[in-house]
Amino acid sequence: MLSFEDPRWAELKAGYRTVIDLRPPLQRLESDRDPKQAWDELWQELYHQGDIGEGSFVAVPHLVRIHQLRGIADWNTYAIVATIELARGREGNPDVPAWARESYDVALRELAQLGLTELSRVSDQEAVRSILGLVAIVHGARTYGRILVELTEDEILELEEHSFGGSEDR
């Protein structure tokens, strides 16, 4: 995991593909009692209209560490990490830098394992979908993970209607 003291933070690009120091919003996420503003900024900076950068990957181990510290099953962590992983290498997006690969992969596995534990304690649909989506992605079921993370329930029901012609099972 890249230490917050490492000077490479000042050179990383993220969702806007411009250099941004992601340490301040990550530190706010870790320290704020109400993390909404930090999450809004992190969502905006780490992933922008399908674009990610090396900084997005480097932030993932910190997001997982902070999630564990906060002890709250926050859907944001699962959804942003799944979104970053799904964008990796697609449509001009970079892959994880070699020097960050091990900590990134470990963080993905740790978050998926934590998600399996937290799943029994969450009740809101967004958290359930985000956790299941990340678990699917980490275990190689990327298409199912993408459906869970990127589509709303209404969009899935519309697909079902078009594909299966009815809703007798609902």
Secondary structure, 3 states (H helix, E strand, C coil): CCCCCCHHHHHCECCCCCECCCHHHHHHHHHCCCCHHHHHHHHHHHCECCECCHHHHHHHHHHHHHHHHHCCCCHHHHHHHHHHHHHCCCCCCCCCCHHHHHHHHHHHHHHHHHHHHHHHHCCCHHHHHHHHHHHHHHCCCHHHHHHHHHCCHHHHHHHHHHHHCCCCCC
